[in-house]
Amino acid sequence: MATTVITGFLGSGKTTLLNALLSHPGMSNTAVLINEFGDIGLDHLLVRQISEDVVLLNSGCICCSVRGDLISGLRDLFLKRVRGEVAAFDRVIIETTGLADPAPILHTLMTDPLLTNKFRLDSVVSTVDGVYGNSQLDTHAESVKQAAVADRILITKADLASEDVLQALETRLHSLNPAAPLYRVHMGDIDPDKLFNAGLYNPETKSLDVQKWLRDEAYGDNDNSASHDDNHEHEHEHEHEHDHTHDEHSHGHDVNRHDDHISSFCLTFDEPLHWDAFVTWAEIFTQMRGENLLRIKGVLNIAGEDKPVAIHAVQHIFHAPATLPAWPSDDHRSKLVFITRDLGPDVIRQSLLQLNAAATETRIKPVV
Ligand SMILES: Nc1nc2c(ncn2[C@@H]2O[C@H](COP(=O)(O)OP(=O)(O)OP(=O)(O)O)[C@@H](O)[C@H]2O)c(=O)[nH]1
């Protein structure tokens, strides 16, 4: 079951988006989970109470308003569906509270045995306030994280903001998270197809859509090779320049903004990687630097394997790897896209190459 997480800072337009999405035909098989913290006004959405926590929205969607643990809410909702206590649904949207760090929710979706069997993380959508987004990114680390881990970013309230402010915000968000398409929306009005099916598996084509999922082209020149020391790291010079010249209202002059700590880059490895070298690298990095690894997606060319292996991770947790049926193109190099905090590409590339070289050496050592 495809699961989408809608995140975004307080008042950035999550509920407005949800409401607009649910009015689309084709969204009626959707179940919605909303964290109850904060002042989410569900009243205008509600029609019928099914049980204490579950209501039926006027769109026909099931809505579960969760107190506390969103994940136990998801389990309960699933069990209710199995028992026929709520209508069948084939998509779930989770709206986080505005102050939530989305990472723990993504972790649990990726690791809880019941949930990983039934729910598949399809996309993370982040709403950013067109008017206050810039200052929220400056002052609230959560809002930076919400935008950094997103697969899609929506700039809301564009009708209230000046073009200069919107452009500065877009430049900043693109720098934070180059692979996430940015859309300006008015009162949540957007084609749901733009937000869903961003995961590895595309239910429309019933295939694994690696290129759309990885979007490695967004990180710049694809000829960057990890073995040639010439990857791109998206630093923020351009963005600073923009802040100084165009965005007088932003707090871009602050020398230590939260998103100055965020890097996004794509590493490409020409030589096949040994699986055990990659696993060792992943174990070390997720244990030692998990806090700094906001999101990783990758397609690996594993030595001795014909087929590519897709991996993805959020902080300390790697999702179970998936062997893909075929390479999406003639380019069979391993590609890993990273969104990190206070962690640049060099240490990642060098450690992985070193472990890989050691694994290669072990393999070619003559048996005496
Ligand atoms: N003008 C304008 N107002 C908007 C737009 N999107 C949302 N709003 C308004 O912004 C306010 C906050 O929107 P919500 O959808 O409640 O935001 P939220 O992110 O769910 O808020 P919390 O749940 O409190 O974090 C509401 O008054 C909306 O009507 C927009 O595109 N334009």
The ligand as an SDF file (V2000), in Angstrom:
LIG
                    3D

 32 34  0  0  0  0  0  0  0  0999 V2000
   -3.6620   32.9040    0.8780 N   0  0  0  0  0  0  0  0  0  0  0  0
   -3.3890   31.6260    1.0550 C   0  0  0  0  0  0  0  0  0  0  0  0
   -3.6380   31.0530    2.2550 N   0  0  0  0  0  0  0  0  0  0  0  0
   -3.3320   29.7450    2.4080 C   0  0  0  0  0  0  0  0  0  0  0  0
   -2.7700   28.9690    1.3620 C   0  0  0  0  0  0  0  0  0  0  0  0
   -2.5690   27.7150    1.8270 N   0  0  0  0  0  0  0  0  0  0  0  0
   -2.9840   27.7030    3.1130 C   0  0  0  0  0  0  0  0  0  0  0  0
   -3.4530   28.9230    3.4750 N   0  0  0  0  0  0  0  0  0  0  0  0
   -3.9620   29.3310    4.7920 C   0  0  0  0  0  0  0  0  0  0  0  0
   -2.9320   29.2140    5.7490 O   0  0  0  0  0  0  0  0  0  0  0  0
   -3.4700   28.8520    7.0130 C   0  0  0  0  0  0  0  0  0  0  0  0
   -2.7640   27.6210    7.5630 C   0  0  0  0  0  0  0  0  0  0  0  0
   -3.0490   26.5370    6.7020 O   0  0  0  0  0  0  0  0  0  0  0  0
   -3.1710   25.0490    7.2330 P   0  0  0  0  0  0  0  0  0  0  0  0
   -3.5230   24.1900    6.0500 O   0  0  0  0  0  0  0  0  0  0  0  0
   -4.0460   24.9600    8.4160 O   0  0  0  0  0  0  0  0  0  0  0  0
   -1.6810   24.7960    7.6750 O   0  0  0  0  0  0  0  0  0  0  0  0
   -1.0890   23.5210    8.4430 P   0  0  0  0  0  0  0  0  0  0  0  0
    0.2860   23.3120    7.9190 O   0  0  0  0  0  0  0  0  0  0  0  0
   -2.0020   22.3560    8.3250 O   0  0  0  0  0  0  0  0  0  0  0  0
   -1.0550   24.0630    9.9060 O   0  0  0  0  0  0  0  0  0  0  0  0
   -0.7050   23.2630   11.2640 P   0  0  0  0  0  0  0  0  0  0  0  0
   -1.4680   22.0060   11.1980 O   0  0  0  0  0  0  0  0  0  0  0  0
   -1.1490   24.1830   12.3470 O   0  0  0  0  0  0  0  0  0  0  0  0
    0.7590   23.0540   11.2580 O   0  0  0  0  0  0  0  0  0  0  0  0
   -4.9520   28.6260    6.7930 C   0  0  0  0  0  0  0  0  0  0  0  0
   -5.6240   29.7900    7.1850 O   0  0  0  0  0  0  0  0  0  0  0  0
   -5.0760   28.4380    5.2870 C   0  0  0  0  0  0  0  0  0  0  0  0
   -6.3170   28.8540    4.7680 O   0  0  0  0  0  0  0  0  0  0  0  0
   -2.5240   29.6170    0.0990 C   0  0  0  0  0  0  0  0  0  0  0  0
   -2.0090   29.0310   -0.8710 O   0  0  0  0  0  0  0  0  0  0  0  0
   -2.8510   30.9390    0.0240 N   0  0  0  0  0  0  0  0  0  0  0  0
  1  2  1  0
  2  3  2  0
  2 32  1  0
  3  4  1  0
  4  5  2  0
  4  8  1  0
  5  6  1  0
  5 30  1  0
  6  7  2  0
  7  8  1  0
  8  9  1  0
  9 10  1  0
  9 28  1  0
 10 11  1  0
 11 12  1  0
 11 26  1  0
 12 13  1  0
 13 14  1  0
 14 15  2  0
 14 16  1  0
 14 17  1  0
 17 18  1  0
 18 19  2  0
 18 20  1  0
 18 21  1  0
 21 22  1  0
 22 23  2  0
 22 24  1  0
 22 25  1  0
 26 27  1  0
 26 28  1  0
 28 29  1  0
 30 31  2  0
 30 32  1  0
M  END
$$$$
